[in-house]
Amino acid sequence: MFRLWAKEFKDNRMLRDTTICDDSDDTRTHKIFRALDEVCYEFDLSKPIWLDSTINEFKRHAKARFYQDNFVDSIDFDYLEIHVIEE
């Protein structure tokens, strides 16, 4: 089972979090993008842009942080962190 944990942080405090589970036979990349879409829908956010630094961080640690630079709209938190916790 694939599980992705998403958390919003402001001033080093977690504002809210959610876990997205996916049992489909899809590829890991598709599961990540689908889970991120669900997170953005649940948190009422625009979809973040994957910058090169974000992609590199995700490849290394299976964790990525999306800051204001990753969003077209302004955000009212410091960053959104996603972390693959189970594959």
DOLOMAR-655947 format. One record per atom (N, C-alpha, C): residue in three letters; x, y, z. Coordinates in pm, whole numbers, padded with zeros to 5 digits, always signed. Example, Ala and Ser with C-alpha at 12.3 -4.5 7.8 and 13.67 -1.06 7.14 Angstrom:
DOLOMAR-655947
ALA+01319-00569+00780
ALA+01230-00450+00780
ALA+01320-00330+00780
SER+01285-00225+00708
SER+01367-00106+00714
SER+01290+00003+00787
This chain:
DOLOMAR-655947
MET+00084-00118+00000
MET+00000+00000+00000
MET+00088+00125+00000
PHE+00053+00219-00082
PHE+00125+00347-00092
PHE+00056+00447+00001
ARG+00136+00515+00085
ARG+00081+00619+00174
ARG+00168+00742+00168
LEU+00104+00857+00154
LEU+00174+00985+00150
LEU+00118+01073+00261
TRP+00209+01131+00339
TRP+00171+01217+00451
TRP+00201+01360+00411
ALA+00101+01447+00418
ALA+00117+01588+00383
ALA+00091+01673+00507
LYS+00176+01776+00525
LYS+00166+01861+00644
LYS+00188+02007+00604
GLU+00110+02096+00664
GLU+00128+02240+00647
GLU+00195+02294+00772
PHE+00299+02377+00753
PHE+00371+02435+00866
PHE+00372+02586+00859
LYS+00364+02649+00975
LYS+00382+02794+00989
LYS+00450+02818+01123
ASP+00559+02894+01121
ASP+00636+02924+01242
ASP+00676+02796+01316
ASN+00723+02697+01242
ASN+00768+02568+01297
ASN+00660+02492+01372
ARG+00535+02518+01341
ARG+00424+02444+01399
ARG+00339+02385+01287
MET+00297+02261+01309
MET+00212+02198+01209
MET+00070+02250+01225
LEU+00016+02305+01117
LEU-00120+02357+01119
LEU-00223+02247+01097
ARG-00197+02163+00997
ARG-00286+02052+00967
ARG-00210+01948+00887
ASP-00262+01827+00887
ASP-00199+01719+00812
ASP-00305+01623+00763
THR-00264+01541+00670
THR-00352+01437+00616
THR-00265+01325+00559
THR-00322+01208+00553
THR-00254+01093+00493
THR-00340+01042+00379
ILE-00277+01023+00264
ILE-00346+00974+00145
ILE-00298+00831+00119
CYS-00391+00738+00107
CYS-00359+00598+00081
CYS-00401+00562-00062
ASP-00321+00477-00126
ASP-00349+00438-00264
ASP-00313+00291-00282
ASP-00412+00208-00315
ASP-00389+00064-00336
ASP-00387+00026-00483
SER-00389+00122-00572
SER-00396+00092-00716
SER-00266+00030-00765
ASP-00271-00026-00884
ASP-00153-00086-00947
ASP-00081+00012-01037
ASP-00104+00140-01017
ASP-00043+00246-01098
ASP+00105+00261-01062
THR+00177+00341-01140
THR+00319+00364-01113
THR+00335+00456-00992
ARG+00452+00454-00933
ARG+00480+00537-00815
ARG+00461+00685-00847
THR+00508+00728-00962
THR+00496+00868-01002
THR+00350+00910-01011
HIS+00267+00828-01073
HIS+00124+00859-01084
HIS+00059+00864-00947
LYS+00099+00773-00858
LYS+00043+00773-00723
LYS+00080+00901-00648
ILE+00203+00947-00665
ILE+00249+01069-00598
ILE+00170+01189-00649
PHE+00158+01202-00780
PHE+00085+01316-00837
PHE-00064+01312-00798
ARG-00123+01194-00799
ARG-00264+01181-00762
ARG-00283+01216-00614
ALA-00191+01169-00529
ALA-00201+01200-00386
ALA-00183+01349-00362
LEU-00091+01413-00433
LEU-00070+01557-00418
LEU-00194+01634-00463
ASP-00259+01587-00569
ASP-00385+01649-00613
ASP-00491+01640-00504
GLU-00500+01523-00439
GLU-00598+01505-00332
GLU-00568+01596-00213
VAL-00439+01610-00181
VAL-00398+01698-00071
VAL-00437+01842-00103
CYS-00407+01887-00223
CYS-00440+02024-00262
CYS-00590+02048-00260
TYR-00668+01948-00299
TYR-00813+01961-00294
TYR-00861+01971-00149
GLU-00808+01883-00064
GLU-00850+01881+00076
GLU-00809+02009+00150
PHE-00690+02061+00120
PHE-00640+02182+00186
PHE-00682+02309+00113
ASP-00754+02296+00002
ASP-00799+02409-00080
ASP-00681+02494-00127
LEU-00585+02428-00192
LEU-00464+02494-00244
LEU-00457+02479-00395
SER-00383+02570-00457
SER-00350+02550-00598
SER-00239+02445-00603
LYS-00225+02380-00717
LYS-00123+02277-00730
LYS+00016+02342-00733
PRO+00109+02289-00654
PRO+00243+02347-00654
PRO+00323+02306-00777
ILE+00422+02387-00808
ILE+00511+02362-00920
ILE+00633+02286-00867
TRP+00672+02181-00937
TRP+00789+02103-00898
TRP+00914+02171-00954
LEU+00985+02245-00873
LEU+01111+02307-00914
LEU+01221+02201-00910
ASP+01334+02229-00976
ASP+01444+02133-00979
ASP+01492+02098-00838
SER+01499+02196-00751
SER+01544+02170-00613
SER+01444+02079-00540
THR+01316+02097-00567
THR+01213+02013-00505
THR+01225+01869-00554
ILE+01246+01853-00684
ILE+01260+01719-00742
ILE+01382+01648-00685
ASN+01494+01718-00677
ASN+01616+01658-00622
ASN+01599+01616-00477
GLU+01536+01702-00398
GLU+01511+01669-00258
GLU+01421+01546-00247
PHE+01318+01538-00331
PHE+01226+01425-00327
PHE+01295+01296-00369
LYS+01381+01302-00468
LYS+01453+01183-00513
LYS+01544+01130-00403
ARG+01607+01220-00329
ARG+01701+01180-00224
ARG+01634+01126-00099
HIS+01523+01189-00057
HIS+01468+01158+00075
HIS+01324+01109+00074
ALA+01260+01100-00042
ALA+01117+01068-00053
ALA+01035+01167+00028
LYS+01087+01290+00036
LYS+01022+01399+00110
LYS+01050+01528+00035
ALA+00952+01615+00029
ALA+00972+01743-00040
ALA+00894+01852+00033
ARG+00948+01974+00026
ARG+00882+02090+00083
ARG+00850+02188-00029
PHE+00726+02234-00030
PHE+00681+02332-00128
PHE+00665+02466-00058
TYR+00748+02562-00093
TYR+00746+02696-00035
TYR+00664+02789-00124
GLN+00659+02917-00089
GLN+00584+03016-00166
GLN+00628+03017-00313
ASP+00758+02995-00339
ASP+00809+02994-00476
ASP+00745+02885-00562
ASN+00696+02779-00499
ASN+00636+02668-00571
ASN+00489+02692-00607
PHE+00428+02793-00548
PHE+00286+02820-00570
PHE+00268+02948-00650
VAL+00170+02948-00739
VAL+00136+03068-00815
VAL+00059+03165-00726
ASP-00037+03112-00649
ASP-00114+03193-00555
ASP-00035+03213-00426
SER-00072+03314-00350
SER-00006+03333-00222
SER-00061+03231-00122
ILE+00024+03190-00028
ILE-00015+03091+00072
ILE-00006+03155+00210
ASP-00086+03107+00303
ASP-00088+03164+00437
ASP-00013+03077+00539
PHE+00082+02998+00490
PHE+00167+02915+00575
PHE+00308+02921+00519
ASP+00405+02865+00590
ASP+00544+02873+00546
ASP+00577+02772+00437
TYR+00533+02647+00457
TYR+00559+02545+00354
TYR+00465+02427+00371
LEU+00449+02353+00261
LEU+00374+02227+00258
LEU+00477+02117+00240
GLU+00475+02020+00329
GLU+00571+01909+00321
GLU+00497+01781+00288
ILE+00550+01707+00190
ILE+00494+01575+00160
ILE+00603+01472+00186
HIS+00561+01355+00233
HIS+00655+01251+00269
HIS+00592+01116+00239
VAL+00660+01034+00158
VAL+00612+00898+00131
VAL+00648+00814+00252
ILE+00547+00763+00322
ILE+00575+00688+00444
ILE+00562+00537+00426
GLU+00505+00493+00315
GLU+00494+00351+00290
GLU+00474+00326+00142
GLU+00543+00223+00093
GLU+00526+00186-00048
GLU+00497+00039-00059
